[in-house]
Amino acid sequence: MTELERLQAAKIPGPDTGIEVKHTFCSICEPLFHCGVDAYVKDGTLIKVEGTPGHPMNRGSLCPKGHANRQYIYRADRIQTPLRRTGPRGSGEFEEISWEEAYREIAQRLNEIKASYGPESVLFYSGYAKWYRSFLQRLAHSFGSPNFGSESSTCHMATVEAWRDMVGTFSAYDVSNAATYLAWAVNPYHSKATQLTQLYEAKERGLKIVVIDPRITPTTAKLADLHLRIRPGTDGALALGMGKLIIDNGWVDQEYVEKHVYGFEQYAEYVKQFDLKRVCDITGLEARDIEQATEWYATNKPSCISQSGAPIVHHRNGYQNFRAIMSLSAITGNYDVRGGNFPIGETYSHQWANFNTKEHEFTHCTKPKNAPPRVGDVRYPLWGALIDEGQMIDLTRQLREETPYPMKAIMAFGLNHRMFPEPHKILEGVDQLELVVSTELFMTEMCRHSDFVLPACTSFEREEFKVYPGGFATYIKPVIAPLYSSKPDSTIIKELADALELDDPLLRSGYENCVRWMLSDCVLELDDCIREDMPVKVPDAKPFEPGVYTAAGYNTPTGKFEIWSTRIEKYLPKLDPLPTYTPPWDDADPEQFPLVLSVGARLPFALHSRMHDVPWTRSLRPDPMVDMNDGDAEELGIREGDWVILESAVGQVRVRANPTGRIMPRCAQLYHGYKEADANELVSSLHVDPYSGYPGYNCIRCRIRKEAETL
């Protein structure tokens, strides 16, 4: 082997090897964790990826998903050309067509449906990724439809809804300056690896970490000073019991409560019933551990509480549990302070970066006036009042019942039906529609049920403006050309707007011009980002100033932190304005279904169903496995690797057993997204939170039996 061949085999960049290193980012995870990537490219092909040193998000590290980007991009099932259905829906029978044919036929049929049934009969839907959502929502509005929805109907936005309900804006937590951290349902080793350095640094300086989680995880084992191994779904009872202890011990921040909290008197009266014995009976915790956690949080200040995007709110009682937890920050004065929970606004694409853009105006300035209610607005009016999109959990009902009006078409970008409970109902519903269009990377089941399929490309193949916490912005350029005839989602949206002949010159002017418009009030100019390969510090960015938001009055009807929600009083008068506790269980018979199942847990090498067809990541858990308590497994005669049947009241799946002491007795967890064993088929579409509409993914009654056994 020659020296040049050795250098090329080792993927050493340089003019002699023809290998170039270009900067991009991984968009497999949610927007907050889009890590910087060094892409090694030779002859237009990606041959290697590494984390980008010095990137403000990941500082050179990558998780297993990021390391698998090359296999992800070059998956064999990438959609290569626009497709038109030729066989029955679900058959996967398509013919290749040109982009011009696809746009012409889709636009013609959308305009015909609009003329016959009204623009509201067309739903515009976004799954992952989230970067183009403001553009797709504007496309819906310019078309005349109020109906834009996304997978956020089951992920993250319920926490936004709750924070807006309580204080008027989404809020974060300042763990770097905290003395005590309540890590409620947090396991960054599996879902937020970029946070680990921050946590280790904070722990070195003396941060007390209390982890509340039913499982034993790397976080509980390596970072926790105290692990509260709580029964699933009983978090609200714990929070209310902690509130009682805080009041009883005189740890309330009286000045903050008197000036800035609405409903404290009613709250104080309500929590009297959550004495330690009752809380221990509900949660399964030891009294001394509850007392220790409460004392640290209330007296070892400043203190903050995590608000993971889904674990708490993925219960039938999740919205109220979340409000009960965050009310602790109100009664102790740990809100809007350094080291506590603090108010933030969204800068761009669901991210905060300490500066403002005109994204909200861009998205909503063409919003149709006097439009009919969006999907979900009637059933979930609190969501409708606080969230700028429809609640898609109500989609299957509206497709079935056609009230308040029938839906006739879906223009979908990345619609993953497996994000919803009883996901087969989504496919049954869309099969009734006159037109279904899917824009996707890969040939998914939803694509097979579509009339047209349009090929999108990955973040390595497109341009994108992005912001990061801490006041950073970047404009990523393609590091490889779009594969086959795929296009960026933003280009597809612009060209659809052209084909529909929409009266929206800004949207039709293209992605870069729209981003420039959204930055037109900023000191930052887009060219500042385009010139650089790395994120740049934004001159407009202003660091958090404690107390400023509080002094101005909160953006709530009372101008205060609302423990008693005046919006719930208004929009949901039959429900509780206080963060009351109700049990999390579904309606199944506990004797028939004695175990409690969670289908919302994360694996460190997967995200929903995105990585199950990537060889590297699939090899780490090739078969779907139910993690169950080893004592329960022994009692049932089940051993490691046995095939078992996991059943709920609405469905069953065949999976392998993984007995472990990390799972509580009488509990189990199953990662969702496997095609051959879709965990969400075990969750009833009626098992939802009445405040937010969120499915109760983390608390379903179930049973497990060996495959050969019969009932």
Helices and strands as residue ranges (DSSP letters): H 3-9, E 19-25, G 31-33, E 36-42, E 45-51, H 64-67, H 69-73, E 83-85, E 94-96, H 99-117, G 119-121, E 122-126, H 133-143, E 148-150, G 151-153, H 157-167, E 171-173, G 175-177, E 180-184, H 188-191, G 193-195, H 196-204, E 208-212, H 218-222, E 226-228, H 235-248, H 254-260, E 261-262, H 264-270, G 271-273, H 276-283, H 287-299, E 303-305, H 318-331, E 341-343, H 359-364, H 381-386, G 392-394, H 395-401, E 409-413, G 417-419, H 424-430, E 435-440, H 445-448, E 452-455, G 459-461, E 464-468, E 472-476, H 489-499, H 505-508, H 511-518, H 526-530, E 536-537, H 548-552, E 561-562, H 566-571, E 595-598, H 615-618, E 625-629, H 630-636, E 643-647, E 652-660, E 667-670, G 679-682, E 700-706
